[in-house]
Amino acid sequence: MITKEKMRIAFVTQPFYYTSFPNPSDSIGIVTSQIVRRLAANCEVVVYTPVEGKTLQKKTESYEGVDYQYIPIVRDRLFNKIIDKIPGIFNTKKPNYASKLYYYFYGLQIAKELKKRKIDIVHVHNFSQYIPVIRALNPEIKIALHMHCEWLTQLDYDMIQGRLKDADLIIGCSEYITNKIRVRFPEFADKCQTVYNGVDSHFFYSIESKKNADINDVKQLLFVSRVSPEKGVHILLESLEKIVNNFPKVHLNIVGSTEEALPKEFIINLSNDNQKVAELISFYATDPVTGKELSYFEQLQKQISPELAKNVTFWGSVPHEKLNKYYQNADIFINSSLSEALGMPILEAMAGSVPVVGSRVGGIPEAVLNEKTGFVVEPGDANELAAALLRILKDDNLRMSMGDASYQRAVDLFSWDHIVENLLYHYNNFS
């Protein structure tokens, strides 16, 4: 247990993704930002995150009592290009992004900074390879590894087991993630805890928008996430075609980047226990005519008939601070994923008082109460998804009651204040 009056806490974001604070757009950046601004009330907090460009100079900014230190990664980019060309160094269970060499200098610089600042707790997102170097330079520090994906249970056992020995706290963003880690590594089960992602209900909820939605003639369906194969947008479009035949006054809004499909080595190559995810490899195939790989978005465009196109709008990337308008105008939110730890957009929709229809995968059933706040359906089943959506579309009373229940569940379980209180409890009770 840490008894120091004012804890010194550091957060380490992912090295390959530039996050602009204090208003990030990526999910891990949002989680970090929301947590640290609350921790700063009683703790000294610093966030380490990569800086883009060719600079070798560190840059520090401060907002709301939090120091954000931008770590240059130009050497890492060059080093990664070199090691990627070495034959036989990586494989499916030991891919480059899981290697101790991946963004090695980023981790090393942070480990040195932690020692200078005499940090009590370092909170690392996803990248377990930084644990050994942090421990080597900071033998007394407490290390929390926060997992937002299934890498610990998908990657090479011996490699991961060796790293987890030096972790003091292993956090899953859902019980689904946490329990899988406990099962694979029972010797570390006591270190494993769940800290859900959170949401700001004040930002996403609007009484006036809901009143206007009740009288709208055309019902609005909403999907928010990157447009990537594992998110099941192709299944959603297939279900929409079935829906419009029964309920033509409906429109699907798809919000999210159409240019950031997840690389197959990050999920598909690791999905030996998820056949539906493994089958998504077909979306990464080469066009036999042109010899080029069609993007997922291009394949979706071919899937949409001219008639169905009238019922669909792809909005592309939208800044997070502008997403609330989409939730406030939505009648139903859909998560059609085939793999999901615990999607932030689900919680945002719930906070916006929107019923959610989500796949029965990962942490989704922990957020969505079937038949109460929405429906949980079989992943990859366009018929079941369409049936669930039609039930809500055809019953305004059901839609409104589910929306109210969603909002209450978001407030009761997923408020950021509640999430940070839970996190502090675990910080103060390290095993």
C-alpha positions as CSV (number, residue, x, y, z in Angstrom):
1,M,0.0,0.0,0.0
2,I,1.2,3.5,-0.9
3,T,0.9,5.8,2.1
4,K,2.6,8.9,0.8
5,E,0.3,11.9,1.3
6,K,0.5,13.0,-2.4
7,M,1.1,10.2,-4.9
8,R,3.2,10.9,-8.0
9,I,1.6,9.1,-10.9
10,A,2.8,8.8,-14.5
11,F,0.7,7.5,-17.5
12,V,2.4,6.1,-20.6
13,T,0.3,6.2,-23.8
14,Q,0.8,4.0,-26.9
15,P,4.0,4.9,-28.8
16,F,2.7,4.7,-32.4
17,Y,-0.3,7.0,-32.0
18,Y,0.2,10.8,-31.7
19,T,-2.3,12.0,-29.1
20,S,-3.0,15.7,-28.8
21,F,-3.9,16.7,-25.2
22,P,-6.0,18.0,-23.5
23,N,-8.6,17.1,-26.1
24,P,-7.6,13.8,-27.6
25,S,-9.7,11.9,-30.2
26,D,-8.5,8.3,-29.7
27,S,-10.1,6.1,-27.1
28,I,-7.0,5.5,-25.0
29,G,-6.2,9.2,-25.1
30,I,-9.7,10.1,-23.9
31,V,-9.5,7.5,-21.1
32,T,-6.1,9.0,-20.0
33,S,-7.3,12.6,-20.2
34,Q,-10.4,12.0,-18.2
35,I,-8.7,10.1,-15.5
36,V,-5.6,12.3,-15.0
37,R,-7.6,15.6,-14.8
38,R,-9.4,14.1,-11.8
39,L,-6.4,12.5,-10.2
40,A,-4.6,15.9,-10.4
41,A,-6.9,17.2,-7.6
42,N,-4.9,15.1,-5.1
43,C,-1.9,13.7,-6.9
44,E,1.1,14.9,-9.0
45,V,0.4,13.6,-12.5
46,V,2.5,13.4,-15.7
47,V,1.5,11.9,-19.0
48,Y,4.2,10.6,-21.4
49,T,3.1,10.5,-25.1
50,P,4.9,10.5,-28.4
51,V,5.6,13.6,-30.5
52,E,5.4,13.5,-34.3
53,G,8.0,14.9,-36.7
54,K,11.8,14.8,-36.8
55,T,12.5,16.6,-33.5
56,L,14.7,15.1,-30.9
57,Q,13.6,17.7,-28.3
58,K,11.1,16.8,-25.6
59,K,8.2,19.2,-25.2
60,T,6.2,19.7,-22.1
61,E,2.8,21.3,-21.7
62,S,0.5,21.7,-18.7
63,Y,-3.3,21.7,-18.4
64,E,-5.5,21.5,-15.4
65,G,-2.6,20.6,-13.1
66,V,-1.3,17.8,-15.4
67,D,2.1,17.8,-17.1
68,Y,2.0,16.3,-20.6
69,Q,5.5,15.4,-21.8
70,Y,5.9,14.6,-25.5
71,I,8.7,12.1,-26.1
72,P,10.4,12.2,-29.6
73,I,10.2,9.0,-31.5
74,V,12.2,9.7,-34.6
75,R,15.0,7.3,-33.6
76,D,12.3,4.6,-33.0
77,R,10.8,5.1,-36.4
78,L,14.2,4.5,-38.1
79,F,15.1,1.6,-35.8
80,N,11.7,-0.1,-36.5
81,K,12.4,0.1,-40.3
82,I,15.7,-1.7,-39.8
83,I,14.5,-4.5,-37.6
84,D,11.4,-5.1,-39.8
85,K,13.8,-6.2,-42.5
86,I,15.6,-8.8,-40.5
87,P,14.2,-12.2,-41.6
88,G,12.9,-14.7,-39.0
89,I,13.0,-12.2,-36.1
90,F,9.1,-12.0,-35.8
91,N,6.2,-14.4,-36.1
92,T,2.5,-14.5,-35.5
93,K,2.7,-14.9,-31.7
94,K,5.7,-12.6,-31.4
95,P,4.9,-9.9,-33.9
96,N,7.0,-6.7,-34.3
97,Y,4.6,-4.6,-32.2
98,A,5.0,-7.0,-29.2
99,S,8.8,-7.1,-29.4
100,K,11.0,-5.4,-26.7
101,L,12.7,-3.6,-29.6
102,Y,9.5,-2.0,-30.8
103,Y,9.7,1.8,-30.0
104,Y,12.5,0.7,-27.6
105,F,13.9,4.3,-27.2
106,Y,10.5,5.6,-26.3
107,G,10.2,3.2,-23.4
108,L,13.8,3.8,-22.4
109,Q,13.4,7.6,-22.3
110,I,10.3,7.3,-20.2
111,A,12.0,4.9,-17.8
112,K,14.8,7.4,-17.3
113,E,12.3,10.3,-16.8
114,L,10.4,8.2,-14.2
115,K,13.6,7.8,-12.2
116,K,14.3,11.6,-12.4
117,R,10.8,12.5,-11.1
118,K,10.8,9.7,-8.5
119,I,7.4,8.5,-9.6
120,D,5.4,6.3,-7.2
121,I,3.1,4.6,-9.8
122,V,3.4,4.3,-13.6
123,H,0.3,3.4,-15.5
124,V,1.1,1.8,-18.9
125,H,-1.4,1.3,-21.6
126,N,-1.3,-2.0,-23.6
127,F,2.5,-2.2,-24.1
128,S,3.8,-4.9,-21.7
129,Q,7.3,-4.7,-23.2
130,Y,8.0,-1.5,-21.3
131,I,7.6,-3.2,-17.9
132,P,11.1,-4.7,-17.8
133,V,13.0,-1.5,-18.6
134,I,10.9,0.5,-16.3
135,R,11.5,-2.0,-13.5
136,A,15.3,-2.2,-14.2
137,L,15.7,1.6,-13.8
138,N,13.0,2.0,-11.1
139,P,13.2,-1.0,-8.7
140,E,10.8,0.6,-6.2
141,I,8.1,1.9,-8.5
142,K,4.6,0.4,-8.7
143,I,3.7,-0.7,-12.2
144,A,0.1,-0.9,-13.5
145,L,-0.5,-2.4,-16.9
146,H,-3.8,-1.4,-18.4
147,M,-5.1,-3.6,-21.2
148,H,-7.7,-2.4,-23.7
149,C,-7.3,-5.4,-26.0
150,E,-6.6,-9.2,-25.8
151,W,-2.9,-9.2,-26.5
152,L,-1.9,-10.7,-23.1
153,T,-3.9,-13.8,-23.9
154,Q,-3.1,-14.0,-27.6
155,L,0.6,-13.4,-27.7
156,D,3.4,-15.8,-26.8
157,Y,2.9,-17.2,-23.3
158,D,6.5,-17.2,-22.1
159,M,7.2,-13.7,-23.5
160,I,4.1,-12.2,-21.7
161,Q,4.6,-14.3,-18.5
162,G,8.1,-12.9,-18.1
163,R,6.9,-9.4,-18.3
164,L,3.9,-9.8,-16.0
165,K,6.1,-10.9,-13.1
166,D,7.3,-7.3,-12.7
167,A,3.8,-5.8,-12.9
168,D,2.1,-4.9,-9.6
169,L,-1.4,-4.3,-11.0
170,I,-2.9,-5.7,-14.3
171,I,-6.1,-3.9,-15.3
172,G,-8.6,-5.0,-17.9
173,C,-11.1,-2.5,-19.3
174,S,-13.8,-5.1,-19.0
175,E,-14.4,-8.3,-17.0
176,Y,-14.1,-10.2,-20.3
177,I,-10.5,-9.0,-20.7
178,T,-9.6,-9.4,-17.0
179,N,-11.0,-12.9,-16.6
180,K,-9.1,-14.1,-19.7
181,I,-5.9,-12.9,-18.2
182,R,-6.7,-14.6,-14.9
183,V,-7.4,-17.9,-16.6
184,R,-4.2,-17.9,-18.7
185,F,-2.0,-16.6,-15.9
186,P,-3.5,-18.0,-12.6
187,E,-0.3,-17.2,-10.8
188,F,-1.1,-13.5,-11.3
189,A,-4.8,-13.6,-10.7
190,D,-4.5,-11.6,-7.5
191,K,-3.0,-8.8,-9.5
192,C,-5.8,-8.6,-12.0
193,Q,-8.6,-6.1,-11.6
194,T,-11.3,-4.5,-13.8
195,V,-11.5,-0.7,-14.3
196,Y,-14.2,0.1,-16.9
197,N,-13.9,2.9,-19.4
198,G,-16.0,5.9,-18.4
199,V,-18.2,8.5,-20.0
200,D,-19.3,12.1,-19.4
201,S,-23.1,12.0,-19.3
202,H,-23.5,15.8,-19.1
203,F,-21.7,16.1,-22.5
204,F,-23.7,13.5,-24.4
205,Y,-27.2,14.0,-23.0
206,S,-29.7,16.7,-24.2
207,I,-33.4,16.8,-23.3
208,E,-34.2,19.1,-26.2
209,S,-32.6,16.8,-28.8
210,K,-34.6,13.8,-27.4
211,K,-37.8,15.7,-27.7
212,N,-37.1,16.5,-31.3
213,A,-36.1,12.9,-32.0
214,D,-39.5,11.7,-30.8
215,I,-41.3,13.6,-33.5
216,N,-38.9,12.9,-36.3
217,D,-40.5,11.1,-39.2
218,V,-37.3,9.3,-40.2
219,K,-35.6,7.2,-37.5
220,Q,-31.9,7.6,-37.2
221,L,-29.5,4.7,-36.7
222,L,-26.0,5.4,-35.5
223,F,-22.7,3.6,-35.8
224,V,-19.5,5.2,-34.3
225,S,-16.1,3.6,-34.7
226,R,-13.4,3.2,-37.3
227,V,-14.6,1.6,-40.4
228,S,-12.7,-1.7,-40.2
229,P,-13.5,-5.3,-40.8
230,E,-13.6,-6.4,-37.2
231,K,-16.3,-3.7,-36.5
232,G,-18.7,-5.6,-38.7
233,V,-19.9,-2.7,-40.9
234,H,-20.5,-5.2,-43.7
235,I,-22.9,-7.1,-41.4
236,L,-24.6,-3.9,-40.4
237,L,-25.2,-2.9,-44.1
238,E,-26.6,-6.4,-44.8
239,S,-29.1,-6.0,-41.9
240,L,-30.0,-2.5,-43.1
241,E,-31.1,-3.9,-46.4
242,K,-33.5,-6.3,-44.6
243,I,-34.7,-3.4,-42.4
244,V,-35.7,-1.0,-45.1
245,N,-38.0,-3.6,-46.7
246,N,-40.0,-3.5,-43.5
247,F,-39.3,0.0,-42.2
248,P,-38.3,2.3,-45.1
249,K,-38.2,5.5,-43.1
250,V,-34.8,4.9,-41.5
251,H,-31.4,6.3,-42.1
252,L,-28.0,4.9,-41.0
253,N,-25.2,7.3,-40.0
254,I,-21.7,5.8,-40.0
255,V,-19.3,8.0,-38.1
256,G,-15.6,7.1,-38.1
257,S,-12.5,7.1,-40.2
258,T,-12.8,5.1,-43.5
259,E,-9.0,5.1,-43.9
260,E,-7.9,3.3,-40.7
261,A,-8.8,-0.3,-41.0
262,L,-6.9,-2.3,-38.4
263,P,-3.9,-4.1,-39.8
264,K,-4.5,-7.8,-39.9
265,E,-1.5,-8.6,-37.7
266,F,-3.1,-6.7,-34.8
267,I,-6.1,-8.9,-34.5
268,I,-6.9,-11.4,-37.3
269,N,-3.6,-13.2,-37.2
270,L,-4.1,-13.7,-33.5
271,S,-7.7,-14.9,-33.6
272,N,-7.3,-18.7,-33.4
273,D,-10.2,-19.0,-31.0
274,N,-12.5,-16.7,-32.9
275,Q,-13.4,-18.2,-36.3
276,K,-15.6,-15.2,-37.3
277,V,-12.7,-12.8,-36.8
278,A,-10.3,-15.2,-38.6
279,E,-12.6,-15.2,-41.6
280,L,-12.2,-11.5,-42.0
281,I,-8.9,-12.2,-43.8
282,S,-11.0,-12.2,-47.0
283,F,-11.3,-8.4,-46.7
284,Y,-7.5,-8.1,-47.0
285,A,-7.4,-10.1,-50.2
286,T,-5.9,-8.8,-53.5
287,D,-8.2,-7.9,-56.4
288,P,-7.5,-10.6,-59.0
289,V,-8.0,-8.0,-61.9
290,T,-6.0,-5.0,-60.7
291,G,-3.5,-6.9,-58.4
292,K,-4.2,-4.3,-55.7
293,E,-5.7,-4.8,-52.3
294,L,-9.1,-3.1,-52.1
295,S,-9.6,-1.1,-48.9
296,Y,-12.4,-2.2,-46.6
297,F,-14.3,1.0,-47.4
298,E,-14.1,0.3,-51.1
299,Q,-15.5,-3.1,-50.6
300,L,-18.4,-1.7,-48.5
301,Q,-19.1,0.8,-51.3
302,K,-19.5,-2.2,-53.7
303,Q,-21.8,-3.9,-51.3
304,I,-24.3,-1.0,-51.1
305,S,-26.9,-1.0,-53.9
306,P,-28.0,2.3,-55.4
307,E,-31.4,2.0,-53.6
308,L,-29.8,1.3,-50.2
309,A,-27.3,4.2,-50.7
310,K,-30.2,6.6,-50.0
311,N,-30.4,5.3,-46.5
312,V,-26.7,5.5,-45.6
313,T,-24.3,8.3,-44.9
314,F,-20.6,7.9,-44.2
315,W,-19.5,11.0,-42.2
316,G,-15.9,10.1,-41.9
317,S,-13.8,11.2,-38.9
318,V,-15.5,13.6,-36.5
319,P,-13.7,15.4,-33.7
320,H,-14.7,13.9,-30.4
321,E,-15.9,17.2,-29.0
322,K,-18.5,17.3,-31.8
323,L,-19.8,13.7,-31.5
324,N,-22.4,14.6,-28.9
325,K,-24.7,16.0,-31.7
326,Y,-24.7,12.6,-33.5
327,Y,-25.7,10.7,-30.3
328,Q,-28.3,13.3,-29.4
329,N,-30.0,12.9,-32.8
330,A,-29.8,9.1,-32.8
331,D,-32.8,6.8,-32.1
332,I,-30.7,3.6,-31.9
333,F,-27.0,3.0,-31.6
334,I,-25.5,-0.1,-33.1
335,N,-22.2,-2.0,-32.4
336,S,-21.9,-4.8,-34.8
337,S,-18.4,-5.8,-33.8
338,L,-17.0,-9.3,-34.1
339,S,-14.3,-8.4,-31.5
340,E,-14.6,-5.7,-28.8
341,A,-13.0,-5.2,-25.4
342,L,-15.5,-2.5,-24.3
343,G,-16.2,0.1,-26.9
344,M,-16.2,3.7,-25.7
345,P,-19.0,4.6,-28.2
346,I,-21.4,2.2,-26.5
347,L,-21.0,4.1,-23.2
348,E,-21.3,7.4,-25.1
349,A,-24.6,6.3,-26.7
350,M,-25.9,5.2,-23.3
351,A,-25.0,8.5,-21.8
352,G,-26.9,10.1,-24.6
353,S,-30.0,8.1,-23.6
354,V,-29.9,6.0,-26.8
355,P,-30.8,2.3,-26.8
356,V,-27.9,0.1,-27.9
357,V,-28.0,-3.0,-30.0
358,G,-24.6,-4.7,-29.7
359,S,-22.9,-8.0,-30.5
360,R,-22.5,-10.7,-27.8
361,V,-18.7,-10.4,-27.8
362,G,-16.1,-9.2,-25.4
363,G,-17.3,-6.6,-22.8
364,I,-20.4,-5.5,-24.7
365,P,-22.8,-7.7,-22.6
366,E,-21.3,-6.1,-19.5
367,A,-22.5,-2.7,-20.7
368,V,-25.7,-3.5,-22.5
369,L,-28.4,-5.2,-20.4
370,N,-30.3,-7.4,-22.9
371,E,-34.0,-6.5,-23.2
372,K,-33.6,-3.5,-20.8
373,T,-31.1,-1.0,-22.2
374,G,-31.1,-2.6,-25.6
375,F,-30.5,-5.9,-27.2
376,V,-27.4,-8.2,-27.4
377,V,-27.3,-10.3,-30.5
378,E,-25.2,-13.0,-32.0
379,P,-22.1,-11.6,-33.7
380,G,-22.2,-11.8,-37.5
381,D,-25.9,-12.6,-37.7
382,A,-27.5,-10.0,-39.9
383,N,-30.9,-11.5,-39.5
384,E,-30.8,-11.3,-35.7
385,L,-29.4,-7.8,-35.8
386,A,-32.2,-6.7,-38.2
387,A,-34.9,-8.3,-36.0
388,A,-33.6,-6.5,-32.9
389,L,-33.5,-3.2,-34.6
390,L,-37.0,-3.6,-36.1
391,R,-38.4,-4.4,-32.6
392,I,-37.2,-1.0,-31.4
393,L,-38.0,0.9,-34.6
394,K,-41.6,-0.3,-34.5
395,D,-42.2,0.4,-30.8
396,D,-41.6,4.0,-29.6
397,N,-42.4,3.2,-26.0
398,L,-39.8,0.5,-26.0
399,R,-37.3,2.8,-27.6
400,M,-37.8,5.5,-25.0
401,S,-37.8,3.2,-22.0
402,M,-34.6,1.5,-23.2
403,G,-33.0,4.9,-23.8
404,D,-33.9,6.0,-20.2
405,A,-32.5,2.8,-18.8
406,S,-29.3,3.2,-20.8
407,Y,-28.8,6.7,-19.5
408,Q,-29.3,5.6,-15.9
409,R,-26.9,2.7,-16.3
410,A,-24.3,5.1,-17.7
411,V,-24.6,7.4,-14.8
412,D,-24.6,4.7,-12.2
413,L,-21.8,2.6,-13.4
414,F,-19.7,4.5,-15.9
415,S,-19.3,8.0,-14.7
416,W,-15.7,9.1,-14.7
417,D,-15.8,10.0,-11.0
418,H,-16.8,6.5,-10.2
419,I,-14.1,5.0,-12.5
420,V,-11.3,7.1,-10.9
421,E,-12.5,6.2,-7.4
422,N,-12.2,2.6,-8.4
423,L,-8.8,3.1,-9.9
424,L,-7.5,4.9,-6.7
425,Y,-8.8,2.0,-4.6
426,H,-6.6,-0.4,-6.6
427,Y,-3.6,2.0,-6.5
428,N,-3.8,2.0,-2.7
429,N,-4.1,-1.8,-2.5
430,F,-1.3,-3.1,-4.6
431,S,-0.6,-6.8,-3.9
